[in-house]
Amino acid sequence: MKRILKPVTYILAAIYFLVDAVFMAVARPIARWIGRNLEFRRLRAWIRSLPPYPSLALFSVPVIILEPIKPVAAYLAATGQVLSGAVTFIVGELLKLVLVERLFHLTRDKLMRIPAFAWAYGKFAEMKAWLQATEAWRAIRALSLAVKDAVARARAKLVGSFNRLATSRD
């Protein structure tokens, strides 16, 4: 039984980290936009003033509150509410990752003073580097960049068509 559970556990962990990595690719630009465009000076100053362990507690809140969204979304999908499950999963995961990204950005130096957190973050960084070095990751990354370029070209073409149409009507 133990021989069967070990590979299944690795597969489930890889899927979990892969899903988080994919969502992080979306969440990171949103978090940066929020950081640039929304001014919460007093809140930001308060968060930065926290010592390491209260920073860790604050950093943990979105994870603790929003991580149960995944099983809720799975339950919704399993009971035939696939669209509701998908929307719940996507919104919950993006919200969690955006909040975690912003809080990590604000408290990183203090969190790294906690030995257990620094160790866990180091292991996470190693796992992420390994995942990004795989052929599958590089293939998906190349595909996503190709899709992004195709969408940008199609958008530019569409905008150009609208501009020509607007110019010809004038």
C-alpha positions in Angstrom: 0.0 0.0 0.0 2.8 2.4 0.9 4.4 1.7 -2.5 1.2 2.8 -4.2 0.6 5.9 -2.1 4.0 7.4 -2.6 3.8 8.0 -6.4 0.2 9.1 -6.0 1.2 11.6 -3.4 4.0 12.9 -5.6 1.6 13.2 -8.6 -1.0 15.1 -6.5 1.7 17.4 -5.1 3.0 18.1 -8.6 -0.5 18.9 -9.8 -1.1 21.1 -6.8 2.1 23.1 -7.4 1.5 23.2 -11.1 -2.0 24.7 -10.6 -0.6 27.3 -8.2 2.2 28.1 -10.6 -0.2 28.6 -13.5 -2.5 30.8 -11.4 0.6 32.7 -10.1 1.4 33.7 -13.6 -1.9 35.5 -13.7 -2.0 36.7 -10.1 1.5 38.3 -10.1 0.6 41.0 -12.7 -2.7 41.7 -10.9 -0.8 42.1 -7.6 1.7 44.4 -9.2 -1.0 46.5 -10.7 -2.8 46.8 -7.4 0.5 47.8 -5.8 1.1 50.5 -8.4 -2.4 51.9 -8.7 -4.2 51.5 -5.4 -2.9 53.6 -2.5 -3.1 52.1 0.9 -0.2 54.0 2.5 -1.4 53.6 6.1 -2.2 49.9 5.7 1.1 49.3 3.8 3.0 51.1 6.6 1.3 49.1 9.3 2.0 45.8 7.5 5.7 46.7 7.1 5.9 47.7 10.8 5.0 44.3 12.0 7.7 42.0 13.5 8.4 38.7 11.9 6.0 36.4 13.6 2.9 38.7 13.3 3.9 39.1 9.7 3.8 35.3 9.3 0.4 35.3 11.0 -1.0 38.0 8.6 0.6 36.2 5.6 -1.2 33.0 6.7 -4.7 34.5 6.8 -5.5 34.4 3.1 -4.1 30.9 2.8 -6.1 29.6 5.8 -9.3 31.3 4.7 -9.2 30.8 0.9 -7.4 27.3 0.6 -10.7 25.5 1.5 -12.1 27.0 -1.7 -10.6 24.1 -3.7 -12.6 21.3 -2.1 -15.7 23.5 -2.2 -15.2 24.0 -6.0 -14.6 20.3 -6.4 -17.8 19.5 -4.5 -19.7 21.9 -6.7 -18.3 20.3 -9.9 -19.0 16.8 -8.6 -22.6 17.7 -7.9 -23.2 18.8 -11.4 -22.6 22.5 -10.9 -19.5 22.6 -13.1 -19.6 26.2 -14.1 -20.1 27.3 -10.5 -17.3 25.1 -9.4 -14.9 26.5 -12.0 -15.8 30.1 -11.2 -15.5 29.4 -7.5 -12.1 27.8 -8.0 -10.7 30.5 -10.3 -11.9 33.5 -8.3 -10.8 31.9 -5.0 -7.4 30.9 -6.2 -6.7 34.2 -7.9 -7.9 36.1 -4.8 -5.7 34.0 -2.6 -2.6 34.3 -4.7 -3.0 38.1 -5.2 -3.3 38.6 -1.5 -0.4 36.3 -0.7 1.7 37.9 -3.4 1.1 41.4 -2.1 1.7 40.3 1.6 4.8 38.5 0.6 6.1 41.5 -1.2 5.5 43.7 1.8 6.9 41.2 4.5 9.5 39.1 2.6 12.5 40.4 4.6 10.8 39.8 7.9 9.5 36.4 6.9 13.0 35.3 5.9 14.2 36.0 9.5 12.1 33.0 10.6 14.3 30.0 10.1 11.5 27.5 9.4 9.9 29.9 6.8 13.2 30.5 5.2 13.8 26.8 4.9 10.3 26.1 3.5 10.7 29.0 1.1 14.0 27.6 -0.1 12.5 24.2 -0.7 9.6 25.8 -2.6 12.1 27.8 -4.7 14.0 24.6 -5.5 10.8 22.8 -6.5 9.7 25.7 -8.6 13.1 25.8 -10.3 13.0 22.1 -11.0 9.5 22.3 -12.4 10.5 25.2 -14.7 13.5 23.3 -15.9 11.4 20.4 -17.1 10.7 19.9 -20.8 7.0 19.9 -20.2 7.1 23.3 -18.5 9.2 24.8 -21.3 6.8 23.4 -23.9 3.8 24.8 -22.1 5.6 28.1 -21.6 6.5 28.3 -25.3 2.9 27.5 -26.3 1.6 30.2 -23.9 4.0 32.8 -25.4 2.9 31.8 -28.9 -0.8 32.2 -28.0 0.0 35.5 -26.3 1.7 36.7 -29.4 -1.1 35.5 -31.7 -3.7 37.3 -29.5 -1.6 40.5 -29.5 -1.3 40.4 -33.4 -5.1 39.7 -33.7 -5.8 42.6 -31.4 -3.5 44.9 -33.3 -5.1 43.9 -36.5 -8.6 44.4 -35.1 -7.7 47.8 -33.7 -6.2 48.8 -37.0 -9.4 47.7 -38.8 -11.5 49.8 -36.5 -9.2 52.8 -36.9 -9.3 52.5 -40.7 -13.1 52.2 -40.6 -13.4 55.2 -38.3 -11.1 57.2 -40.5 -13.0 56.3 -43.7 -16.3 57.4 -42.1 -15.0 60.9 -41.3 
